Amino acid sequence: MPEASTIVVSGVVIRDHAGRLLTVRKRGTQRFMLPGGKPEPGESDIEAAVRECAEEIGLTVADNALLRWGRFRCAAANEDGFDLVATVFEHDRVDPIITPAAEIAEIRWLDVEVRPLPDDLAPLLVDHVVPALRATADS
C-alpha cells in the first residue's frame, strides 16, 4: 500500500512518426507531463492508462497495444511534498489528431533530443522518460 504522501498514477508514452513525445499540461498547473492519471477504485494500472488516454486526449487505446515500461518513483510535479509512483506504458507511434479534453489545457510535442530540455517538464519526464528515450535512440 502506498504511503499517504505518495500519489500513484499511470502514464503513457506516445510518440509521433518523427519520434516526438506527446506531453500535456493540466488546467491550473505549469508542468508538462505524460497523458495519464490516478486509477479509480478497483481499476488496474493499465485500465487507468487506457481510460485516461480516452478522457484526456481522445485517443482510443486497446490495453494489448500498450507495452509496460516499468514503475518509477520521483517527486510529484504539481503537489509539493508528495512523491509520485508512476507505472509507465508505451503506445505505438501514432500521428493522430490529438486534442486536449477533460482537465487538459494544452498539449505539446517534445523533441527529446533538444538540449537543454524545457524547464516546465514534470520530474517523471526529466528523470526517467526522456533519458530512457534518448538511450533507446543511441542504441
Secondary structure, DSSP 8 states (H G I E B T S, - for coil): ---TTEEEEEEEE-B-TT--EEEEEETT---EE-SEE---TT--HHHHHHHHHHHHH-----GGGEEEEEEEEEE-SSSTT-EEEEEEEEE----------TTEEEEEEE-TT-SS--TTB-HHIIIIIHHHHHHHHH-
